[in-house]
């Protein structure tokens, strides 16, 4: 059990590093199983995700993210704001 937890934490830290190229001002991103998770910095959803993993409520937008990635979040408005920021660059 301890090994599984350690492996999970290690994979999460690798995901955080790998997602950094998708971070935008005001957002924090993570790549998990090829999907981009998007959270607004400082949000309750972000803190819950860091503490517990996948939230109970998940919004999924298939193929709309950078490089055609599926984007997930606990909040549809966070996805909408993140994607709007991508278009303006």
Secondary structure as UniProt FT lines:
FT   HELIX           2..19
FT   HELIX           20..22
FT   TURN            25..26
FT   STRAND          27..32
FT   TURN            33..34
FT   STRAND          35..40
FT   TURN            41..42
FT   HELIX           44..52
FT   STRAND          59..61
FT   TURN            62..63
FT   HELIX           66..68
FT   STRAND          71..73
FT   HELIX           76..87
//
